[in-house]
Amino acid sequence: MGQNVRGEGTRGRVPGARERGWDDDLHGAGEATGAGGEAGIPEDAGSSGTSAAASTRAERRRGVSGGGSGTGAGGDARTSHRRGGSRRRGKKAGKRKTLRWVAITLAVLILGTAGAGYLYYEHLNGNIRSGDRAGGVSGAKKAAPNALGDTPLNILLIGSDSREDEKNIALGGGRNDKDRKPLADVQMLLHVSADRENASLISIPRDTVVKIPECKDENGTPYASTTNRPINESLQRGGPGCTLTTWESLTGVYIDHWLMVDFAGVVAMADEVGGVPVCVKTGVYDKSTRLVKGGSGLQLPEGTTEVQGKQALQWLRTRHAFGSDQNRAKAQHMYMNGMMKKLQEQNAWSDTGRLMGLAETATKSLKVSQDLDTVKKLFDLSMQLKNVKVDRLTTATVPTDPYPQRPKEWLQLRPSSADKMWSMLRDDVAYDKNGDKSGAKAKPKATASPKPKTPAEAPGSFPVTVVNGTDGADEPAVEGRAGHMAEALQAKGFTQADASREGGGRKDTVVTYPKADGDQGKANALSVTKALGLPDSAVRADAEAKGITLVVGADWREGTTYKKPTQVAGDLPDGADDKAKCMDIYSVYRWDGKS
């Protein structure tokens, strides 16, 4: 109809577009091509085609600044130019049309993918189930940051024996346990160093008797503390948050997150990665026998097998064929090592397809602490783990002895071994030898806390409360320890130091200050640590602290000058490092592959 559509739906010119090969035609404002032209919109529809602007553009293309020979002031120059370049222009127009459609297609794809991505992200978020991080109060505080401001990462992994739904009943048996609160069948602490170069996976056998602190479940129901029950019952006494608080109370290590998976989740994850490699020295059949009823049903030939589905669950639950709870933990570590290796081999962190499949399965299989309740938080966590090499992942089980009251059923931690392992975790000392192939013991890397800019006040100008926490490692408190240390501080100029009548058992000695006091509080606390020979890492900010407080822990039961225990990388107690290439099988459960 000859309507003038110029300026209606058109866009401004893109600087340098012509030189880039995707000129203004992509926006519908390029060279005129007529009603049937490729661009679809004339350069100056509704005009005579002899505008000064068009003429100037045509002349500029030919390198002419004015009306030269054979060119008029109007359309002649442009007409002559079009005749000379029609073939070239035809090819360019086709190219421009292709580019334009590519641009449109990309725009549609990007917008469509963004929409689908958002919907998928929300879908995954909807899969996630979460709960409170902690179920009680342990007193454990985050480790002081190193010189780069990084802190270790601690994650508690819990395997629940829940029979809440039909899938779990089918896999775990025991319909009569459908209404029973689940037990923490598997418990492992994953410790990743502050520099993210090494990691440790530590287990406590499920039937180990420990002190379970006072906890509340997610409904606010309280559970009294107990000293004579196995650690797997912590899940029944306040949920996964209580299991976390129990571990913090035992170790003195602050635990950032927990992740819990049930029977069905284990099967789903094993299927998603395509099987996890495990190894046995002989064939194994963990069956019910005349003397020992039950058994996981695990049946594998000698050598390495990639277990998945129900077989993966059987591997993790097998105890009789491996001989003990301690060896079962070793088998579970073998499984975790195998899964980590498999994920790294599959480039799971960089392969979008693999990542999406894992994300779908993981978000359906796991229940997590509230600080991991979105896909982004879970993804960020996984990115912190992806660079830890499998050969820098040490697996360990805390050495145990029979529990005297029920020696055939329950265990107890070996105090000297457990304390050494917990101390290494608190100080972020590697459980391996820092990759030293010679076997020489490497010294741990020192950490440093950023120094406050504010100078400390005079020692006698602020009060220091001294608390006796020497009972923090299941030993009786040293009588009069707080008073003795208060006198030592007074002698060093802290004249307002005073002993508290209240106790506060801790594994490690710390000096806390009110978080609200900022740099001044930190500077004052550091002056106390310096006077006593404590490391700077002993200083902690505490939102609940009323003033500077020295808690003398179980690691300092005598003397007035602190001597930090020497920790050496890789120096684990005997029997703790449990990495094995293949599992031994108890003779009764060996299988020849036939019967």
N, C-alpha and C positions, 0 to 999 in steps of 0.2 A: 504494500500500500504506500510505500515511500515515506513511512513515518521516520521522523528523526529520533533515533534511539541513542545518539551520542550523549555521553554523560549519565546515562541511565543504566546502572548496573556495571559500568566500567570502572576500572581501577587505575590509579596513578601508575606511571611508568616505573619500572624497576631499574635502578642504576646499574649500568654495565650489563643489562640483560642480553643485548644483541651479541656482545663479545663472548658471553657464556654459552650461546647456542640455544637459549630458551627465552627469546625476546618477547615483546609485548603481546604477540599473538596468543600467548598462553592466557592472557587476561582479556582477549577480545578487543584489543586496540592497536593492532599491528597494521601492516600494509593493506591497502584496499585491494579486494579481490573480486568485487562485484557481487551481485546477488547470489550467484552460485559458487562464490569463492570458498576456499577452505576455512577461512576464519569465521565466516558466517555473519560478520558484522562489518559493513563498509567502513573504510577509514574515516570518511566524513559524510555519512549518509545524509541526504537531503540537501547537499550543496552541489554546485556545478562541477566539482572535481578540479577547479582551477584556483583554489584558495592559495593565498600567499604562503601560508604555512606549508602546504603540500609541495608547492614549487620550491620553497627553500630547502625542504628535506630532500627532494629529488636532486637538486643541484649539489647539495652537500655530499650526497652519495657519489656523484660523478666527479667531485673535486672541483666544482665550478662555483665561484662566488658571485657571479652576476650573469646576465643574459648573454651568453656567447653565441658564436656562429651556429646557426641551425637550431637555435632554441629560442622559443618565444618567452614572453613574461608569464604565460599561463600554462596550459596543460601540455603544450608541445614537448617541453623538456621531459616531463614525466612519461609521456607516451613513447617518446624515443627511447628512454631508459628501459621501459617495460619490454619493448620489442627486442632490445639487445640482450636482455637477461632473462627471457621468459623460461628457457629450459632450466637454467640454474635455479630460478625462483620456484619453478614447479617442484623441483626436488626438495628445496628448502621448505616449501609449504607442506609437503607430505611429512617431512621430518618434524615440522612444528606441530602438525596435527597429532602425530604419534606421541611427541613429548607432552602435549597438552593432555591427552588421554592418560598417559602415565601419571602425570601430576594429579589428575582428578581421581584416578584409581587409588594412588597412594593415600590421598587425603581421606577417601572413603575407608580404606583399610585401617589407617591410623585411628580414625574416629571410631570405627567399628570395634577394633581391637581394644581401644581404651574403654569402651562401654562394656565389652565382654569381660575385659580384665577386671574392671571394677565389680561386676556382678560375680565373677568367679572368686575374687578376693573376699567379698562379703559372704559368699557361700562357704568358703573355707573358715572364715571367722565364726560362722554359725555352727561349724562342727566342733569347735573347741570347748571343752569343759574345764573349768578352773575352780580353785579353792584357795583359802588363805595360805600364805607362805608358811607361817609358824602357828603352832597350836598352843604355845606357852612361852615362858620367858627363860632364856638360857644364860644371858649375860655375855654371849659371844658377840664380838664386834668385828667389823670389817678390818682387814689388814691395812696397815699404812701403805700408801702408794710408793712405788719405786721412783727413781730420779725422773722418769718420763711421765709420771702421774698414773701409771697402770697398777692395777691390783689383781691378785689371783682370782680365778673364777671357780666356784665350787657348786656342783650340781648333784643332788641326791636322786638316784635312779631307783624306783621302787617297782617290784613285780608283785601284783596283788593276786591272791588266790580266790577272788570273788566268784561266786556262783549266782550272781544276781539275774542273769538272763539265760535263755536256753542254749545259746552258743557256748557260754562258759561251762554250763552243766555238761554239755556233750563232750567238751574237751577235758574238763577236770573231774567229771564224775561227781557223785555225792549230791543228789537232788535233796537229800535230807538237810544239806547245808545251805539251801537256797536263801534262807532268811538269816543265816549266821553272818555277823560282821566279818569282812575279809581280814586275813592276816597278811603281813608283809613277807611273802614267801622269798623274795629276793631283795637285797639292799646293797647298793654299791654307791660309793661317793666318787664322783669324777672330779679330780682336782686338775685344773689347767694353770700352768705357771703364769705369772704376771707378764712375762715376755712372750707368752703363747708358743714357746719352743718345745716344751715337754708337758706330758700329762701323766697322771697316775689314776688307776682305778682300784679302789680299796673296798673289800668286802668284809662284813661281819657275818658269820654263819647265823642263820635264822633262829637257832635254838640256844643262842648265847644269852645268859642271864645278865642284865644290866639294870642300872637305876633308870626308870622311866619317870620323867618329871611330871608335875601337875600340868594338865592340859585341858583345853576346852575344844569341843568339836565345832563344826560350822553353824550348828544350831544354838551354841552357847552352853551345851550340856557339859558340866565339869567332871573331870576324872582325877581322883587323888593320885599322888605319886606312889610308886612302889619300887622295892629294891630286890624282889625275888621272882620276877617274871621274865621270860625270854623276850628278846628285842622285837620279834615278829608281832607281838601283841600290841606294840605301840600304835599300830594302825587301827586297832579296835578301840584305843583309848584316846581318840581325838582326831582320827584321820591322818592323812599324809603330813599335815602340818605338825602333828605330834611326833611322828617318826623323825621329821627334820629337827625338831627341838631336842629330841633324845640324842641324836647324833651331835648336835652342837654342844649339849651338856657334857657328853663323853669326851669330845675332842678339843673343845675350846676354839673350834674353827667356825667362822661365820659361813653359812651356806646360803648362796644367792637364790637358788631355785630348787624345786623338785619336779620330777616328771614321773608319772605312774602309768603302768600298762597292765592290762589283765590278760587272761589266757588267749582270748580271741584276738587281742591286739598283737601279741607276740606272733601268732600264726599269720596275720595279715602283713605285718612288716617283713617277715621272712619271705613270704610269697612275693612281695613288691620288689625286693632286691634280687630275686631269682635264686635264692638259696644262700646259706652261709656255710663256709667250709669248716669242718671239725674233723678230728682224727682220733682213732683208738688203736692201741697196740695189738689187740686181738679182736675178733668178732665179739659183739656184746648183745645180750638179750636180758633186759631188766624186767624179769618176770616174777610172779608170786612163787614162793617156794614153800616147802612144808614147814620150815621154821620161821620164815619171815614173809608175812602176807603183804600184798600190795605190789608196788613196782610201777614204773612209768610206762612200761610196754616198749621202751626203746629197743630197736633191733637193727644193728648196723654191721656190715662186714669189716674186716680188718682194713686199716688204712684211712684215707681221707674221703669223706662224703660231704656233699653240699646238702645240708638238711633244710627243709622248708615245710610249711604247713604244720600239721600235727607233729611231725617228726622233730621240728625245731623246738616245740614246746616240751616234748618228751626229753630232749637233750637237756634243757634247762632245769627240768624237774627231777632228773635221775639222781639218786643218792646211794641206793644200795649197791649198784654195780660199780660205782666209783669208790665205795668203801667208807665214806664219811661225809659229813657236811662240809668239812674243810676241802675235800677233793671236789665236792660238787661246786663250790665257789670257784675252784680252779677251772672246771669245765665251763662254767658260765663266763669266766674271763676269756677263755679261748673263743667262745662264741662272739663276744663283744669285739675282740680283736679282729676276728674274721669278718664281721659286718663292717667295721671301719675300713678295713682293707678293700672290701668289695665296693663300697661307696666311692672310695678314692679311685679305684680302677675304672669305675663307670663314669667318672667325671660328673658325679651327681650334683655338684655345686655349680657347674657351668653348663650342663646339658639341660635345656629348658624342659624337654619332654620328660626326662628322668625326674627333674625337680618337681614338676607338676604332679606326677604320679606319686612321688614320695609325700608331697604336701597333702594330697587327698587322703592317702592311707594314714599318715601320721596324725593329722588333725582328727580323724575319726577314732584312732586307736588310743591316743594319749589323753590323760587328764593332767593338767599342769597347774603350777602355782600362779596366782593372779598376775604376777609381774611378767608372765609369758602368755597372756590371754589374747594375743592377736597374732596373725600370720607374720606381720612385720617383726614383732619381737622374737618369734621363733626363728625367723630367717636370719635376723641379726645375730642370734645366738649361734646358729649353725655356721655362720661365716667366721666366728671366732674359733671354731673347732677345725675348720677344713685344712689348715696349714700344719697341724700337729702331725708329724710323721709317725707311722705305725711303729717304727723302731725306737721312737722316743716315748711310746706309751707303755708304762710299767704297770703290770697287774700284781696285786698283792692281797693277801688275806691276813687279817690280824691273828697272830698265834693264840691258841686257846688251850685250856686244860679242862678235864671233866669237872662238872659242878658237883661239889661234895655231897649235897643232899639228894641229887638224882644223877649219879655219874654215868648211867647208861643212856640217858635221854638228853641231858642238857650240858651246856658248856659254860665256861667263864673265861673272860679275857686274861691273858698273861700280863700283869700290870707293867713290868719293865719293858716288854716288847711294845705294848700298846702306847705307853707314854712316849717312847722314842719315836714311833710312827706319827703320833699326833703332833709332837714338837716339830718334826720335819715339815709337816703340812702347814703349821702356823707360821713357820719361818720361810715357807716357799722354797725349801731345799729339795732338789730333784731326787726322785726315788731311783733314777738310773744314774749312770756315771757321766752324764752330760755328753754322751756320744763318744767318749774316749775309748777307742778300740784297743788301746794298750792295756786297759784295765786299771790304770792309775786312778786314784781317787781325786776327783776334781773338787776344788773349793767352791762353795756356793757363791753366787753373785750377791754382793751386798746391796741392800735397798736403802734408799734415802728419802726422807720426807721433806717437802719444800720448807725452807726456813721462814719463820714469820718475819715481817718487816719491822714489827714493833719490838723494842727491847724489853726484856723481863724486868719486872719491878723488884725492888729490894727484897731479899729472902724473908725478912721478918715482917713485911708489910701485908702479907696475905696468909690466911689460914690454910693448913694442909691436914686433911682427915686421913688417918691411916687405918686400913681395914685388914684383918687377919683372914686371908683366903687360902691358907696353907692346907686346908682339907679338900682342895679341889681335885685330888687324884685318888679319891677313895681311901685316904689315910687320915688318921685323926689330926686335927689342927694342932700346930705347935703352940703350947700354952704361953700366953704373954707376948706373942710375936709382935702384935700391933704396938704395944707399949714400948717394947724394945726398939722398934724402928722409929717410933715417934721421938724417943730420946736421941737417937742417932741423928735425926733431922734437926732437932733443936741445937745439937752440938755444932751443926754445920751452918747455923744462922737462921734456920726456919723456926723462929721462936714460937710461932703460933701453931706448930704441929701438935696434933692431939690424937690419941687412940680412940677408935670407935668401939663401942661395946657390942656392936652387931658384927656378925661374920659375913662372908661373901665368897664362898669357895670358887677359886679359879685355877685353871691349869697353869696359866702364865701370869707374870707380874705386869701390871699396867698402871699408868698414871692418867686419870681422866680429868677433863675440864669441861665446864658448861659450853655447849656448842654456841650459845648466844654470845659468849665472851670473845669469840673470834680470835684474831691474831694475839691479843693481849693474853687471853687464857692459855693459848698454845705456848706462847713464850714463857709464861710462868711455869707451866707443866714441864717444859723442856729443861728449865733450870733445876727442877727437882730430879729429873732423870740424870742430868749431868753430875749432880752432887753425889748420887748413889752409884754411879757407874752403869746405869741402865742404858740400853740402846735407844736412839730417838724413836724407833718403831714401836716402843712401848707406850707412846703417847696416843691417847684416843679422845676424840670429841664425843661428848655424850649429852643428848638433849635433856636427859633427866638429872644430870649431875647438879649438885647445889654449889659446888666449889671444887678446888683442886683436891683430888682423892687419890691416894696411893693404895692399891690393892695388892698386898704381898701374896703372890700365888704359890702353888705347890712346887714350882720350879726354884723357889728361894726359901728354903726352910731354916737356913742358918747363915750367920755372918751379916755384916752391915754394908759390905761392898759387893755388888752383884757381879757374879761371874757367869756369863752366859754359857750354857752347855755347848760344846763344840759339835756342830752338825756337819757331816760329810756326805756329799752327794753319793747316792748308791749304797750307803752303809745301812742297809735294812737289817732288822733282827733275823736270826736264823729261822728259816721256815716261812718267812713272810712273802718273799718273791716267789710267785707260783706259776710263772710262765712255763708252759710245757708244749712240746711239739705234738705229742700224742698222749692220750690218757691211758693209764694203767687200768685194767679191769679185774675186779675181785674174782677169784677163781670160780666161785659158784655161778657167776653170770657170764662166763665166757661162752661164746657161740661159734660153732665150726662152720656156720653158713648153710647147714643142711637141715638139722633137726628143728 
